[in-house]
Amino acid sequence: MSLPFLTSAPGKVIIFGEHSAVYNKPAVAASVSALRTYLLISESSTPDTIELDFPDISFNHKWSVNEFDAITKDQTNSQKLAKAQHATDELSQDLVSLLEPLLAKLSKSFHYHAAFCFLYMFVCLCPHRKSIKFSLKSTLPIGAGLGSSASISVSLALAMAYLGGLIESNDLKKLSEGDKHTVNRWAFIGEKCIHGTPSGIDNAVATYGNALLFEKDSHKGTIDTNNFKFLDDFPAIPMILTYTRIPRSTKDLVTNVRVLVTEKFPEVMKPILDAMGECALQGLDIMTQLSQCAGTDEETTETSNELYERLLELIRINHGLLVAIGVSHPGLEIIKNLSDDLRIGSTKLTGAGGGGCSLTLLRRDITQEQIDIFKKKLQTDFSYETFETDLGGTGCCLLSAEELNKDLKTKEQIFQLFENEHTTKQEIDEILLPGSAKLPWTS
Protein backbone atom coordinates (compact mmCIF):
# COMPACT_ATOMS: atom_id res chain seq x y z
CA MET A 1 0.00 0.00 0.00
CA SER A 2 1.58 3.26 -1.13
CA LEU A 3 2.07 6.14 1.28
CA PRO A 4 1.16 8.88 1.99
CA PHE A 5 -2.63 8.95 1.76
CA LEU A 6 -5.50 10.72 3.51
CA THR A 7 -8.85 9.79 5.01
CA SER A 8 -11.63 12.00 6.35
CA ALA A 9 -15.03 11.77 8.06
CA PRO A 10 -17.64 14.36 9.17
CA GLY A 11 -19.26 15.20 12.47
CA LYS A 12 -22.99 14.98 13.10
CA VAL A 13 -25.96 16.82 14.51
CA ILE A 14 -29.38 15.64 15.65
CA ILE A 15 -31.99 17.45 13.57
CA PHE A 16 -35.07 16.01 15.25
CA GLY A 17 -35.62 13.72 18.22
CA GLU A 18 -33.26 14.68 21.05
CA HIS A 19 -34.42 13.09 24.32
CA SER A 20 -37.58 11.62 22.77
CA ALA A 21 -35.37 8.96 21.13
CA VAL A 22 -34.69 7.63 24.64
CA TYR A 23 -38.41 6.78 24.81
CA ASN A 24 -38.49 4.78 21.55
CA LYS A 25 -39.50 7.70 19.33
CA PRO A 26 -37.92 8.14 15.88
CA ALA A 27 -35.15 10.70 15.45
CA VAL A 28 -33.12 12.10 12.56
CA ALA A 29 -29.37 12.75 12.52
CA ALA A 30 -27.28 14.25 9.73
CA SER A 31 -23.66 14.82 8.87
CA VAL A 32 -22.11 18.28 9.04
CA SER A 33 -20.28 18.69 5.77
CA ALA A 34 -17.68 21.29 6.77
CA LEU A 35 -16.78 20.02 10.24
CA ARG A 36 -14.51 17.02 9.79
CA THR A 37 -11.58 14.94 10.95
CA TYR A 38 -8.65 14.52 8.58
CA LEU A 39 -6.07 11.74 8.94
CA LEU A 40 -2.72 11.73 7.13
CA ILE A 41 -0.97 8.36 6.92
CA SER A 42 2.72 8.70 6.09
CA GLU A 43 6.13 7.14 6.69
CA SER A 44 7.33 7.45 10.27
CA SER A 45 10.58 9.35 10.73
CA THR A 46 11.67 6.62 13.16
CA PRO A 47 12.06 3.15 11.59
CA ASP A 48 10.05 0.24 12.96
CA THR A 49 7.62 2.40 14.90
CA ILE A 50 3.92 3.13 14.84
CA GLU A 51 3.22 6.77 15.67
CA LEU A 52 0.00 8.56 16.57
CA ASP A 53 0.14 12.36 16.44
CA PHE A 54 -2.95 14.30 17.53
CA PRO A 55 -1.94 17.90 18.26
CA ASP A 56 -5.54 19.02 18.92
CA ILE A 57 -5.34 17.21 22.27
CA SER A 58 -1.52 17.60 22.64
CA PHE A 59 -0.92 13.90 22.14
CA ASN A 60 2.01 12.24 20.39
CA HIS A 61 3.14 8.71 21.08
CA LYS A 62 5.30 6.10 19.38
CA TRP A 63 5.18 2.35 19.83
CA SER A 64 7.99 0.06 18.68
CA VAL A 65 6.80 -2.71 16.37
CA ASN A 66 8.49 -5.12 18.80
CA GLU A 67 5.83 -4.19 21.38
CA PHE A 68 3.25 -5.89 19.16
CA ASP A 69 5.21 -9.17 18.91
CA ALA A 70 3.60 -10.60 22.04
CA ILE A 71 0.24 -10.31 20.28
CA THR A 72 1.08 -11.14 16.67
CA LYS A 73 3.85 -13.76 17.02
CA ASP A 74 2.83 -15.76 20.08
CA GLN A 75 0.68 -18.67 18.88
CA THR A 76 -1.88 -18.54 21.68
CA ASN A 77 -2.20 -14.76 21.57
CA SER A 78 -2.42 -14.65 17.79
CA GLN A 79 -5.40 -17.01 18.04
CA LYS A 80 -7.04 -14.60 20.46
CA LEU A 81 -6.34 -11.79 17.98
CA ALA A 82 -7.90 -13.81 15.16
CA LYS A 83 -11.09 -14.18 17.19
CA ALA A 84 -11.18 -10.44 17.86
CA GLN A 85 -10.71 -9.75 14.15
CA HIS A 86 -13.94 -11.62 13.41
CA ALA A 87 -16.00 -10.12 16.24
CA THR A 88 -17.30 -6.60 15.69
CA ASP A 89 -20.29 -6.66 18.02
CA GLU A 90 -18.33 -6.51 21.25
CA LEU A 91 -14.79 -5.80 22.40
CA SER A 92 -12.66 -8.90 22.91
CA GLN A 93 -11.65 -8.89 26.56
CA ASP A 94 -8.74 -11.19 25.69
CA LEU A 95 -7.40 -8.60 23.26
CA VAL A 96 -8.07 -5.79 25.73
CA SER A 97 -5.85 -7.63 28.23
CA LEU A 98 -3.13 -8.13 25.62
CA LEU A 99 -3.09 -4.41 24.88
CA GLU A 100 -2.61 -3.39 28.52
CA PRO A 101 1.23 -3.38 28.39
CA LEU A 102 1.13 -1.03 25.38
CA LEU A 103 -1.17 1.34 27.27
CA ALA A 104 0.49 1.13 30.68
CA LYS A 105 2.25 4.51 30.42
CA LEU A 106 -1.04 6.19 29.50
CA SER A 107 -3.31 4.50 32.05
CA LYS A 108 -3.88 7.69 34.07
CA SER A 109 -3.75 10.04 31.10
CA PHE A 110 -6.50 12.00 29.36
CA HIS A 111 -5.16 10.37 26.18
CA TYR A 112 -5.78 6.78 27.30
CA HIS A 113 -9.04 6.17 25.41
CA ALA A 114 -7.74 7.72 22.19
CA ALA A 115 -4.69 5.42 22.34
CA PHE A 116 -6.86 2.41 23.25
CA CYS A 117 -9.15 3.02 20.25
CA PHE A 118 -6.15 3.43 17.97
CA LEU A 119 -4.30 0.30 19.13
CA TYR A 120 -7.33 -1.97 19.19
CA MET A 121 -8.23 -1.19 15.58
CA PHE A 122 -4.60 -1.24 14.46
CA VAL A 123 -3.88 -4.77 15.70
CA CYS A 124 -7.20 -6.00 14.28
CA LEU A 125 -6.97 -4.37 10.86
CA CYS A 126 -3.31 -3.94 9.92
CA PRO A 127 -1.10 -5.44 12.65
CA HIS A 128 1.88 -6.17 10.40
CA ARG A 129 2.36 -2.68 9.06
CA LYS A 130 5.35 -0.77 10.41
CA SER A 131 7.18 2.55 10.15
CA ILE A 132 3.86 4.42 9.81
CA LYS A 133 2.72 7.73 11.25
CA PHE A 134 -0.96 8.58 11.75
CA SER A 135 -1.50 12.36 12.01
CA LEU A 136 -4.92 13.71 12.98
CA LYS A 137 -6.40 17.15 12.43
CA SER A 138 -9.97 18.07 13.23
CA THR A 139 -12.12 21.11 12.52
CA LEU A 140 -14.74 19.73 14.92
CA PRO A 141 -14.91 21.19 18.43
CA ILE A 142 -14.13 18.32 20.79
CA GLY A 143 -16.64 17.55 23.54
CA ALA A 144 -19.42 19.64 21.96
CA GLY A 145 -21.76 16.72 21.21
CA LEU A 146 -21.00 16.82 17.48
CA GLY A 147 -19.63 13.29 17.12
CA SER A 148 -15.93 14.17 17.14
CA SER A 149 -14.86 10.78 18.51
CA ALA A 150 -16.90 8.92 15.88
CA SER A 151 -15.40 11.10 13.17
CA ILE A 152 -11.94 10.09 14.41
CA SER A 153 -12.90 6.41 14.70
CA VAL A 154 -14.26 6.34 11.14
CA SER A 155 -11.16 8.07 9.74
CA LEU A 156 -8.93 5.55 11.52
CA ALA A 157 -11.08 2.57 10.51
CA LEU A 158 -11.01 3.57 6.83
CA ALA A 159 -7.24 4.12 6.87
CA MET A 160 -6.47 0.86 8.67
CA ALA A 161 -8.89 -1.20 6.58
CA TYR A 162 -7.17 0.23 3.49
CA LEU A 163 -3.73 -0.58 4.90
CA GLY A 164 -4.92 -4.09 5.77
CA GLY A 165 -6.29 -4.77 2.28
CA LEU A 166 -9.90 -4.90 3.43
CA ILE A 167 -11.17 -2.23 1.05
CA GLU A 168 -12.72 -3.94 -1.95
CA SER A 169 -12.62 -0.98 -4.33
CA ASN A 170 -9.21 -1.53 -5.87
CA ASP A 171 -9.49 1.31 -8.39
CA LEU A 172 -10.72 3.68 -5.64
CA LYS A 173 -13.16 5.43 -7.95
CA LYS A 174 -15.87 4.91 -5.35
CA LEU A 175 -16.14 3.23 -1.96
CA SER A 176 -18.54 0.29 -2.22
CA GLU A 177 -21.35 -0.48 0.19
CA GLY A 178 -19.21 -3.37 1.41
CA ASP A 179 -16.33 -0.98 2.08
CA LYS A 180 -18.57 1.34 4.08
CA HIS A 181 -20.04 -1.57 6.01
CA THR A 182 -16.52 -2.65 6.98
CA VAL A 183 -15.57 0.87 8.03
CA ASN A 184 -18.80 1.40 9.99
CA ARG A 185 -18.59 -1.81 12.02
CA TRP A 186 -14.94 -1.22 12.95
CA ALA A 187 -15.60 2.43 13.79
CA PHE A 188 -18.33 1.16 16.12
CA ILE A 189 -15.67 -0.94 17.86
CA GLY A 190 -13.51 2.18 18.08
CA GLU A 191 -16.41 4.02 19.70
CA LYS A 192 -16.77 1.18 22.20
CA CYS A 193 -13.13 1.69 23.18
CA ILE A 194 -13.85 5.37 23.87
CA HIS A 195 -17.42 5.38 25.22
CA GLY A 196 -18.18 1.84 26.35
CA THR A 197 -21.79 1.68 25.12
CA PRO A 198 -22.21 3.90 22.04
CA SER A 199 -25.50 3.96 20.14
CA GLY A 200 -23.96 3.41 16.71
CA ILE A 201 -25.58 6.57 15.35
CA ASP A 202 -22.54 8.83 15.30
CA ASN A 203 -20.26 6.38 13.49
CA ALA A 204 -23.02 5.53 10.96
CA VAL A 205 -23.52 9.21 10.08
CA ALA A 206 -19.74 9.76 9.87
CA THR A 207 -19.39 6.73 7.59
CA TYR A 208 -22.33 7.17 5.23
CA GLY A 209 -22.88 10.94 5.41
CA ASN A 210 -26.15 12.71 4.58
CA ALA A 211 -28.95 11.78 7.01
CA LEU A 212 -30.55 8.80 8.73
CA LEU A 213 -33.69 7.99 10.70
CA PHE A 214 -33.17 5.84 13.78
CA GLU A 215 -35.33 4.40 16.52
CA LYS A 216 -34.75 2.55 19.77
CA ASP A 217 -35.88 -1.08 19.99
CA SER A 218 -38.57 -1.08 22.67
CA HIS A 219 -37.81 -4.70 23.64
CA LYS A 220 -34.01 -4.63 23.69
CA GLY A 221 -33.72 -1.07 24.96
CA THR A 222 -30.96 -0.34 22.45
CA ILE A 223 -30.88 1.28 19.02
CA ASP A 224 -31.14 -1.33 16.27
CA THR A 225 -28.50 -0.32 13.74
CA ASN A 226 -30.00 -2.76 11.24
CA ASN A 227 -33.12 -0.60 11.04
CA PHE A 228 -31.43 2.68 10.15
CA LYS A 229 -33.20 4.40 7.27
CA PHE A 230 -30.66 6.34 5.20
CA LEU A 231 -31.55 9.37 3.13
CA ASP A 232 -28.86 9.23 0.44
CA ASP A 233 -30.07 12.04 -1.82
CA PHE A 234 -30.03 14.55 0.98
CA PRO A 235 -30.60 18.19 -0.07
CA ALA A 236 -27.71 20.40 1.05
CA ILE A 237 -29.25 22.75 3.61
CA PRO A 238 -27.23 25.83 4.63
CA MET A 239 -27.01 26.45 8.36
CA ILE A 240 -25.07 28.14 11.13
CA LEU A 241 -23.91 25.80 13.86
CA THR A 242 -23.21 27.66 17.11
CA TYR A 243 -21.10 26.25 19.93
CA THR A 244 -21.89 28.07 23.17
CA ARG A 245 -19.00 26.51 25.11
CA ILE A 246 -21.47 26.25 28.02
CA PRO A 247 -20.69 22.98 29.85
CA ARG A 248 -23.51 20.55 30.52
CA SER A 249 -24.07 17.07 31.89
CA THR A 250 -25.94 14.84 29.45
CA LYS A 251 -26.56 12.35 32.25
CA ASP A 252 -28.21 14.98 34.47
CA LEU A 253 -30.35 16.32 31.62
CA VAL A 254 -31.57 12.82 30.69
CA THR A 255 -32.29 12.07 34.36
CA ASN A 256 -34.31 15.27 34.80
CA VAL A 257 -36.43 14.43 31.77
CA ARG A 258 -36.95 10.90 33.06
CA VAL A 259 -38.30 12.27 36.37
CA LEU A 260 -40.86 14.34 34.43
CA VAL A 261 -41.85 11.37 32.27
CA THR A 262 -42.07 8.67 34.93
CA GLU A 263 -42.88 10.52 38.16
CA LYS A 264 -44.14 14.10 37.94
CA PHE A 265 -46.17 14.58 34.75
CA PRO A 266 -46.36 11.36 32.72
CA GLU A 267 -49.68 12.28 31.06
CA VAL A 268 -48.36 15.71 30.08
CA MET A 269 -45.01 14.40 28.84
CA LYS A 270 -46.38 11.57 26.70
CA PRO A 271 -47.98 13.79 24.03
CA ILE A 272 -44.88 16.03 23.99
CA LEU A 273 -42.65 13.02 23.28
CA ASP A 274 -45.13 11.77 20.67
CA ALA A 275 -45.02 15.19 18.99
CA MET A 276 -41.22 15.07 18.91
CA GLY A 277 -41.36 11.71 17.17
CA GLU A 278 -43.85 13.10 14.67
CA CYS A 279 -41.49 16.03 13.99
CA ALA A 280 -38.82 13.51 13.04
CA LEU A 281 -41.08 11.55 10.70
CA GLN A 282 -42.51 14.63 9.00
CA GLY A 283 -39.10 16.27 8.85
CA LEU A 284 -37.61 13.28 7.05
CA ASP A 285 -40.57 13.20 4.68
CA ILE A 286 -40.10 16.90 3.84
CA MET A 287 -36.37 16.47 3.27
CA THR A 288 -37.05 13.47 1.04
CA GLN A 289 -39.46 15.54 -1.03
CA LEU A 290 -36.94 18.39 -1.18
CA SER A 291 -34.32 16.03 -2.59
CA GLN A 292 -36.74 15.14 -5.38
CA CYS A 293 -37.42 18.76 -6.37
CA ALA A 294 -35.14 18.77 -9.38
CA GLY A 295 -35.52 21.48 -11.97
CA THR A 296 -35.71 25.25 -12.08
CA ASP A 297 -39.18 25.79 -13.53
CA GLU A 298 -41.57 28.03 -11.62
CA GLU A 299 -43.79 25.23 -10.30
CA THR A 300 -40.86 23.16 -8.97
CA THR A 301 -39.28 26.21 -7.35
CA GLU A 302 -42.56 27.15 -5.67
CA THR A 303 -43.02 23.60 -4.35
CA SER A 304 -39.45 23.54 -3.07
CA ASN A 305 -39.86 26.87 -1.29
CA GLU A 306 -43.10 25.72 0.35
CA LEU A 307 -41.46 22.52 1.58
CA TYR A 308 -38.48 24.46 2.92
CA GLU A 309 -40.76 26.83 4.86
CA ARG A 310 -42.48 23.79 6.41
CA LEU A 311 -39.07 22.43 7.43
CA LEU A 312 -38.17 25.73 9.11
CA GLU A 313 -41.48 25.65 10.96
CA LEU A 314 -40.83 22.11 12.20
CA ILE A 315 -37.43 23.18 13.52
CA ARG A 316 -39.15 25.98 15.46
CA ILE A 317 -41.76 23.59 16.85
CA ASN A 318 -39.20 20.97 17.86
CA HIS A 319 -37.17 23.55 19.78
CA GLY A 320 -40.32 24.68 21.60
CA LEU A 321 -40.98 21.10 22.66
CA LEU A 322 -37.43 20.80 23.98
CA VAL A 323 -37.90 24.01 25.95
CA ALA A 324 -41.09 22.52 27.41
CA ILE A 325 -39.24 19.50 28.82
CA GLY A 326 -36.61 21.72 30.42
CA VAL A 327 -33.46 20.99 28.39
CA SER A 328 -32.79 24.40 26.89
CA HIS A 329 -30.60 27.06 28.52
CA PRO A 330 -30.60 30.90 28.57
CA GLY A 331 -27.44 30.78 26.47
CA LEU A 332 -29.26 28.78 23.79
CA GLU A 333 -32.28 31.08 23.91
CA ILE A 334 -29.97 34.01 23.09
CA ILE A 335 -29.22 32.35 19.75
CA LYS A 336 -32.87 31.47 19.14
CA ASN A 337 -34.07 35.02 19.90
CA LEU A 338 -31.35 36.66 17.82
CA SER A 339 -32.11 34.48 14.81
CA ASP A 340 -35.80 35.41 15.16
CA ASP A 341 -35.04 39.13 15.55
CA LEU A 342 -32.79 39.18 12.48
CA ARG A 343 -35.07 36.79 10.53
CA ILE A 344 -32.04 34.62 9.78
CA GLY A 345 -33.91 31.32 9.95
CA SER A 346 -35.10 28.75 12.48
CA THR A 347 -32.97 27.77 15.47
CA LYS A 348 -33.14 24.78 17.76
CA LEU A 349 -30.77 23.22 20.24
CA THR A 350 -29.05 20.07 19.02
CA GLY A 351 -27.86 17.26 21.24
CA ALA A 352 -28.53 16.98 24.95
CA GLY A 353 -29.14 20.71 25.47
CA GLY A 354 -28.35 22.61 28.66
CA GLY A 355 -25.63 24.45 26.72
CA GLY A 356 -23.56 22.83 24.00
CA CYS A 357 -24.70 23.62 20.46
CA SER A 358 -27.58 24.96 18.42
CA LEU A 359 -28.28 24.78 14.70
CA THR A 360 -29.89 27.54 12.67
CA LEU A 361 -31.33 26.54 9.30
CA LEU A 362 -31.04 29.62 7.11
CA ARG A 363 -33.84 31.21 5.16
CA ARG A 364 -33.39 31.12 1.40
CA ASP A 365 -33.84 34.84 0.91
CA ILE A 366 -31.19 36.16 3.30
CA THR A 367 -27.92 37.78 2.30
CA GLN A 368 -24.36 37.03 3.33
CA GLU A 369 -24.33 40.41 5.08
CA GLN A 370 -27.22 39.31 7.34
CA ILE A 371 -25.40 36.07 8.11
CA ASP A 372 -22.21 37.94 8.97
CA ILE A 373 -24.10 40.28 11.35
CA PHE A 374 -25.65 37.28 13.11
CA LYS A 375 -22.30 35.48 13.48
CA LYS A 376 -20.40 38.58 14.55
CA LYS A 377 -22.85 39.43 17.33
CA LEU A 378 -22.71 35.87 18.72
CA GLN A 379 -18.92 35.87 18.57
CA THR A 380 -18.21 39.34 19.93
CA ASP A 381 -21.01 39.75 22.48
CA PHE A 382 -21.14 36.19 23.85
CA SER A 383 -17.83 34.55 22.79
CA TYR A 384 -19.74 31.80 21.00
CA GLU A 385 -18.06 29.90 18.19
CA THR A 386 -19.98 29.79 14.91
CA PHE A 387 -19.58 27.55 11.88
CA GLU A 388 -21.14 28.28 8.51
CA THR A 389 -21.75 24.91 6.89
CA ASP A 390 -24.26 22.66 5.16
CA LEU A 391 -26.42 20.07 6.81
CA GLY A 392 -25.71 16.70 5.22
CA GLY A 393 -22.97 15.98 2.72
CA THR A 394 -20.06 13.62 2.16
CA GLY A 395 -19.41 10.81 4.62
CA CYS A 396 -16.09 9.04 4.91
CA CYS A 397 -13.67 9.48 2.03
CA LEU A 398 -10.11 8.65 0.99
CA LEU A 399 -7.41 10.31 -1.10
CA SER A 400 -4.91 7.78 -2.43
CA ALA A 401 -1.15 8.21 -2.68
CA GLU A 402 -1.48 8.13 -6.45
CA GLU A 403 -3.76 11.18 -6.42
CA LEU A 404 -1.80 12.93 -3.69
CA ASN A 405 1.49 12.57 -5.59
CA LYS A 406 0.09 14.13 -8.77
CA ASP A 407 0.42 17.65 -7.37
CA LEU A 408 3.63 17.97 -5.35
CA LYS A 409 2.91 21.58 -4.37
CA THR A 410 -0.45 20.64 -2.84
CA LYS A 411 1.16 17.61 -1.19
CA GLU A 412 3.73 19.87 0.46
CA GLN A 413 0.96 22.22 1.65
CA ILE A 414 -0.92 19.28 3.16
CA PHE A 415 2.13 18.12 5.10
CA GLN A 416 2.61 21.67 6.37
CA LEU A 417 -1.00 21.71 7.60
CA PHE A 418 -0.38 18.61 9.72
CA GLU A 419 3.01 19.77 10.97
CA ASN A 420 1.71 23.15 12.12
CA GLU A 421 0.09 22.87 15.55
CA HIS A 422 -1.87 26.11 15.12
CA THR A 423 -3.49 25.54 11.73
CA THR A 424 -6.82 27.35 11.40
CA LYS A 425 -10.06 25.80 10.18
CA GLN A 426 -10.05 28.15 7.19
CA GLU A 427 -6.56 27.00 6.18
CA ILE A 428 -7.59 23.35 6.45
CA ASP A 429 -10.84 23.88 4.54
CA GLU A 430 -9.14 25.72 1.69
CA ILE A 431 -6.95 22.72 0.93
CA LEU A 432 -8.79 19.65 2.21
CA LEU A 433 -12.57 20.18 2.46
CA PRO A 434 -14.39 17.62 0.23
CA GLY A 435 -16.66 19.29 -2.31
CA SER A 436 -14.99 22.64 -1.85
CA ALA A 437 -11.25 22.06 -2.26
CA LYS A 438 -9.94 20.69 -5.56
CA LEU A 439 -8.72 17.35 -4.20
CA PRO A 440 -10.33 14.28 -5.88
CA TRP A 441 -11.59 12.50 -2.76
CA THR A 442 -13.07 9.02 -3.19
CA SER A 443 -16.31 8.56 -1.22
Secondary structure by P-SEA (a helix, b strand, c coil): cccbbbbbcccccccccccccccbbbbbbbbbcccbbbbbbcccccccbbbbbbcccbbbbbbbccccccccccaaaaaaaaaaaaccccccaaaaaaacccccccccccaaaaaaaaaaaaaacccccccbbbbbbbccccccccaaaaaaaaaaaaaaaaaaccccccccccccaaaaaaaaaaaaaaaaaccccccaaaaaaaaccccccccccccccccccccccccccccbbbbbbbbccbbbbaaaaaaaaaaaaccccaaaaaaaaaaaaaaaaaaaaaaaaaaacccccaaaaaaaaaaaaaaaaaaaaaaaaaaaaccccaaaaaaaaaaaaacccbbbbccccccccccccccccccaaaaaaaaaaaaaccbbbbbbcccccccbbbbccccccccaaaaaaaaaaaacccccaaaaaaccccccccccccc
